[in-house]
Amino acid sequence: MYDQARAQTDTATYYIVIAYFLSLVAIGNIMLLSLFTAILLQNFEDPEPEEGDEPVEEVKKEKFNIKKFFSKETLGKFSAIFYNIFGGP
């Protein structure tokens, strides 16, 4: 019976089965590798705090404001720092 089933398959079906199997293995390996990489990267991103660690406060980022940067108050602070470093009036 095995010989009869083997004799009825043609060459095209044989190559289709080989292509299907190889693509299935390749896609499965890529998916498994990407899953493993995602798990590794997730562990490096956000470490869990250990017991006794103090919680770290996140620094609130302010939006850069050009008007505030060139205000008289800010320029006065910069000029004071400059004069302290390099000397001046």
C-alpha positions as CSV (number, residue, x, y, z in Angstrom):
1,M,0.0,0.0,0.0
2,Y,2.9,2.4,0.8
3,D,4.4,1.7,-2.6
4,Q,1.1,2.6,-4.4
5,A,0.7,5.9,-2.4
6,R,4.3,6.8,-3.2
7,A,3.9,6.0,-6.9
8,Q,0.8,8.3,-7.2
9,T,2.5,11.4,-5.9
10,D,4.0,13.6,-8.7
11,T,7.1,15.7,-8.5
12,A,5.3,19.0,-8.2
13,T,3.5,17.9,-5.0
14,Y,6.8,16.8,-3.6
15,Y,8.4,20.2,-4.1
16,I,5.3,22.0,-2.7
17,V,5.5,19.9,0.5
18,I,9.3,20.6,0.8
19,A,8.7,24.4,0.3
20,Y,5.9,24.4,2.8
21,F,7.8,22.6,5.5
22,L,11.0,24.7,5.1
23,S,8.9,28.0,5.2
24,L,7.1,26.7,8.3
25,V,10.3,26.0,10.1
26,A,11.9,29.3,9.0
27,I,8.9,31.4,10.0
28,G,8.6,29.5,13.3
29,N,12.3,30.2,14.1
30,I,11.9,33.9,13.3
31,M,8.9,34.2,15.6
32,L,10.5,32.4,18.4
33,L,13.7,34.4,18.1
34,S,11.7,37.7,18.1
35,L,9.7,36.6,21.1
36,F,12.9,35.8,23.0
37,T,14.5,39.1,22.1
38,A,11.4,41.0,23.2
39,I,11.4,39.3,26.6
40,L,15.1,40.1,27.0
41,L,14.7,43.8,26.1
42,Q,11.7,44.1,28.4
43,N,13.8,42.8,31.3
44,F,16.5,45.4,30.6
45,E,14.1,48.3,30.2
46,D,12.3,48.5,33.5
47,P,14.0,46.9,36.4
48,E,11.7,46.1,39.3
49,P,12.6,47.9,42.6
50,E,14.1,45.7,45.3
51,E,13.1,45.7,48.9
52,G,14.5,48.7,50.7
53,D,15.0,50.8,47.6
54,E,13.5,54.2,47.7
55,P,11.1,55.1,44.9
56,V,12.7,57.4,42.3
57,E,10.7,60.5,41.4
58,E,10.5,61.2,37.8
59,V,11.7,64.6,36.6
60,K,9.0,66.5,34.9
61,K,10.3,67.8,31.5
62,E,9.3,71.3,30.7
63,K,8.7,72.4,27.2
64,F,11.4,74.7,25.8
65,N,10.2,78.2,25.7
66,I,12.3,80.7,23.7
67,K,10.7,83.7,25.4
68,K,11.5,82.4,28.9
69,F,15.1,81.5,27.8
70,F,15.8,85.1,26.6
71,S,14.0,86.8,29.5
72,K,15.8,89.5,31.5
73,E,15.8,87.2,34.6
74,T,17.5,84.3,32.7
75,L,20.0,86.5,30.9
76,G,20.9,88.2,34.2
77,K,21.7,84.8,35.7
78,F,23.8,83.9,32.7
79,S,25.7,87.2,32.8
80,A,26.4,86.8,36.6
81,I,27.8,83.3,36.0
82,F,29.9,84.6,33.1
83,Y,31.3,87.4,35.2
84,N,32.1,85.1,38.0
85,I,34.0,82.7,35.7
86,F,35.8,85.2,33.5
87,G,35.7,88.4,35.6
88,G,34.0,91.5,34.6
89,P,32.6,94.8,35.8
